[in-house]
Amino acid sequence: MSLIKQFSTWDMDGYPYLDCLPLSTAVRGQESGFKLMRTMKYFAKGNKLKNIQWQTLTDNAPAIEFHQKLGAVNENKQRFFWAI
């Protein structure tokens, strides 16, 4: 997992962006994800950040269900990659 500080020109504010938060099947269901996200929430609050952002693939149903349990809101966006 990596945490990247990003700046949103839309909101004119910074936010932490989580990149790669895979959990192995061995630790799923043990609240590891909730603990990590709770820590991120405290970090964001302590730094006066309004939100945390991340993304997942649209077919990753277990991750989407987890994100919804957190109360996270999905924005329907598409991410594009342009090989150079």
C-alpha positions as CSV (number, residue, x, y, z in Angstrom):
1,M,0.0,0.0,0.0
2,S,1.2,3.5,-0.7
3,L,-0.3,6.8,0.5
4,I,0.1,9.6,-1.9
5,K,-0.8,13.2,-1.1
6,Q,-2.8,14.6,-4.0
7,F,-4.4,18.0,-4.8
8,S,-7.8,18.3,-6.3
9,T,-8.2,21.2,-8.6
10,W,-12.0,20.5,-8.5
11,D,-12.2,21.0,-4.7
12,M,-9.1,23.2,-4.4
13,D,-8.0,21.0,-1.5
14,G,-5.6,18.2,-0.7
15,Y,-6.5,14.6,0.0
16,P,-4.8,11.3,0.7
17,Y,-5.0,8.8,-2.1
18,L,-4.6,5.2,-1.3
19,D,-2.9,3.2,-4.0
20,C,-2.9,-0.6,-3.8
21,L,-4.7,-1.9,-0.8
22,P,-4.9,-5.6,-1.4
23,L,-5.6,-7.9,1.5
24,S,-4.8,-11.6,1.2
25,T,-7.6,-14.0,1.7
26,A,-5.9,-15.2,4.9
27,V,-6.6,-11.9,6.7
28,R,-10.0,-11.1,5.2
29,G,-12.8,-11.2,7.7
30,Q,-10.5,-10.3,10.6
31,E,-11.2,-6.6,10.5
32,S,-7.7,-5.8,9.1
33,G,-9.2,-3.6,6.3
34,F,-11.4,-1.7,8.8
35,K,-8.4,-1.1,11.1
36,L,-6.3,0.2,8.2
37,M,-9.1,2.5,7.0
38,R,-9.9,3.7,10.5
39,T,-6.2,4.7,10.9
40,M,-6.4,6.5,7.5
41,K,-9.5,8.3,8.7
42,Y,-7.7,9.5,11.9
43,F,-4.8,10.6,9.8
44,A,-7.0,12.6,7.4
45,K,-8.9,14.2,10.3
46,G,-5.6,15.1,12.1
47,N,-4.4,16.8,8.9
48,K,-7.7,18.6,8.4
49,L,-8.4,16.7,5.1
50,K,-12.0,16.4,4.0
51,N,-11.8,13.0,2.3
52,I,-9.7,10.0,1.4
53,Q,-9.8,8.7,-2.2
54,W,-9.1,5.3,-3.8
55,Q,-10.4,3.2,-6.6
56,T,-11.1,-0.4,-7.4
57,L,-12.1,-2.4,-10.4
58,T,-15.8,-2.5,-11.2
59,D,-15.8,-6.3,-11.1
60,N,-14.2,-6.5,-7.6
61,A,-17.4,-7.2,-5.7
62,P,-15.8,-8.1,-2.3
63,A,-13.9,-4.8,-2.3
64,I,-16.9,-2.8,-3.4
65,E,-19.0,-4.4,-0.6
66,F,-16.3,-3.6,1.9
67,H,-16.1,0.1,0.7
68,Q,-19.9,0.4,1.0
69,K,-19.8,-1.0,4.6
70,L,-17.4,1.9,5.4
71,G,-20.0,4.3,4.1
72,A,-17.8,5.4,1.2
73,V,-19.5,6.9,-1.8
74,N,-18.7,5.8,-5.4
75,E,-18.2,8.4,-8.1
76,N,-18.8,7.0,-11.6
77,K,-15.6,7.9,-13.3
78,Q,-13.4,6.1,-15.8
79,R,-9.7,6.1,-15.5
80,F,-7.7,6.3,-18.7
81,F,-4.1,5.2,-19.4
82,W,-2.3,6.5,-22.5
83,A,0.9,4.5,-23.2
84,I,3.8,6.7,-24.4
